[in-house]
Amino acid sequence: MKTIEITCIGTDTLTLSALTPYNARLKDRREKDIASLARKIIAKGFSFPIFVWEHPETHQNLILDGNGRYLALQWLIKRKYAIPADIPIIRILAVDEIQARKKVLELNNLNGKISEDAFITFAKNLQIDFSDYLIPCLDTSLLQSISSERIGFFPPDSSDELPTAKNITSPPKNEKNSKLLSTVGGSGTQQTQAKCPYCGEVHDISY
C-alpha cells in the first residue's frame, strides 16, 4: 500500500474523519478534477493545510478552504492509498456562520490579475505540464498550447530572450486565433487572444 507524504506544516492537525465539507458545492468539481488533484498529491505530497472553522454549536470542524484536497484524499483511500492520520490544518476564527461564509468568499476573491508576461517569466524552467492547470486570468487553451521549448524546458544556461507582449506586434483584428508574428532566438513566436474565464477581459497572449 502506497502512503501519501505530508509536505506542509499547519498550526494543528486533525484526522480526515474529523473534517466536514462545508462549501463543497461552491465550486463545480467533476471526477476528472478530483482525479487531477489526487495525482498532484501522489506526485508532490499533501502540500497545503486545510482551513478549518469549528462551529460553536455543533463543534464540527468545517472546511472553509480545502474541500478539493479533502475529496482527493477520499478518492485516494478508495484506491488503496494510505493517508496519514494527522492532516495539517489552520484554524480560522469566526464568531458565527455568517462571518465564516464571508471569509469563504474572501478566500476566493481575486485581488489582482496574473499578466501573461509575468506568468511566462515566473514559469521559466519549471518543467510543468500546464495542460492540467486552471490559473485565474489565463485561458485554459493558452496553458495547453504553450510550447515546452519556450517555457517548460529551458536549459539552465539559456540566454534566449523570453517573448513578451511588449516586443511582439499585435495581430490584425480581422484575423482569428494565432498567427506567426516574428522570431525570438531563432524560433517562431506566436500571439493569440484569450478571454479570462474569471474577469471576462480579453488579453493578448504571447508564447
N, C-alpha and C positions, 0 to 999 in steps of 0.2 A: 504494500500500500504506500502510495506516494504522499508525503507530508508537505503541506503548504508552509512556506517560510514567512515569518513576520519580519518586515524590513522597515518598521517605523516604531516610534515610541509615543504613546499618548500620555495623558495625565492620570489615567486609570485603565482598568481592564474589566471586561465582562465576558461571560460565556456567550456563545451565539444564541443559545436558547433563552437567555435573559433579555435579549433585544427584541423590540417590537416595531415592525414597519409602521410609519406614521403617515408619510405623504407619498407613498409608493406610486400612487396613480397620477401624481402631479406631472411626471414625465412619462411619455409613451415609450415603453420599453418592450421590444419583441424578443423572442427566443434567441435570435441571432445577436442582438445587442448584449444580452446577458452572457452568451457563449463567448463573445468577443472580449468582454471584460474578464471573464474567467480565464481565458488564455493568457491575458496580460498578467494576471495574478500568478498563474503557473510559472510564467517566464521570469517575472521580476519580484514575486513575493507580494504579500499584502502590504502595500506601500503607504497608505494614508489612513489615519484613525477615523473612526466613525463619530460624528457629532450626535450627542445624546442629551435629551431633556427628560428628567424624571417628573412624571405627572404628580402633582402634590396630593391628589386624592387617591388615585389608583396605584401610585408608585410604580407604574410601568416605565421602563426605560425606552422612550420613544425615539426613533431615529429621525433626526431633523435633516441630516446630510449623511449619505452613505447607504441609501436603500439599494442602489445598484450593486455595491460591494457586498451587501448582505445577501441579495439574490444570487450573486455569483458564487458566494461561498456555499449556499444551499445547493446550487447547480453542481458544484464540485463534490459535495458529500454524496449526492445521488450517483456519482460516477466513481465512487470508492476512493476519493482523496481524503486524507486525514487532515482535519482542521485543528490547529492549536486550541487548547481550552481557553486561553486568555487572549481575547481580541482587544487591541488598543482602542480606547475611546477618549473623547474630550467632552467633558460635561458643559452644556450650555445652560446658563441661568435665565429663567423667565418666570414672572410672577404668576402667569396663568396661560391658558391655551391660546388666547388671543395674541398675547405677546410672542408666544412660541411660533405661531403661524406667521406673524410678521417677520420674525427672524429667518424663517424658511425662505420667504420672498427676498429678504436682504441677501441671503446666501446665493440666490440665483439671479440677482440683479447684475447686469453688465454695467460697470462703471468706467468703461473705456473700450476701445477697439484695437484689435491687432492689425497692424498695417502689413501689406504684402512684403514691403522692403524689410521691415523689422523681422518678420517671420523667416524670410529667406536667410538673413544674416544669423538669426538665432539657431536655425535648424542645420546650419552647415556642419558637416561631419558627424551628424547624429546616427546615420545609418538606420533609419526607421522606415518601415512600410507605412506611408501616410494614408494609404487607401483604407486603413482600419480606424481612422481618426475622424472625429467631428469637432472642429475647432470654431468657436464663435467668430463671425465676420470673415471667415474664409470658406468659400464654396466647396462642397464635397468634391465636385468634379475637378477643382484645382488640385486638391490633395492627391487625387488619383492620377492626375496627368503630369505632376511634377517629375521631371527627369531625374532619375537616381544619380546620373552623372553630374547634374548641376547642384544637387543638394545632398542627397543621402550618402554618397560615397566619394567625397572629395579626398584626394591624397593629403596627408598631413602637411606636406611641404608645398602644396599647390599655391601658386600666386595668381591664378586666374581671377579676373575681376568678376564679382557677383553681379548678375543683371539686376537693375533696379528700374523703377518706373521713371526715374529722372533721366536716365541715359538712353531710353528707348522711346521712339515716337509712337504715339497712339495710332491705331489702325483707323482707316476711313470709316465713318459712321454707317455707310451703306454696305459694308462687308460684315458677314456674320462669323461667329466663332473665332478661330485663331488664324493668324497669318504670320509667315516668316518675315521678320522685320529687318534684322541685322545680325551681325555675328559678334560674339564676345569670346575672346580667347580661341577663335577658330571654330567654334561650334555655333549652330543656329540657335537664335534666341527667339522665343515666341511670346506674344502677348494676347490675352483674351480678356473679356469682361465677365465678371462673376457677380451674381446677386447674393448678398449676405442673407441667409435664412433667418437671422435674428433681427437685424436692424432694417432690412429691406433695401439698403443702399447698393448701388451698382459700383463696383471697383474695377479699375484697370489692373490686371494681374500679369506680371512678367515672370517667365520661367524658362 
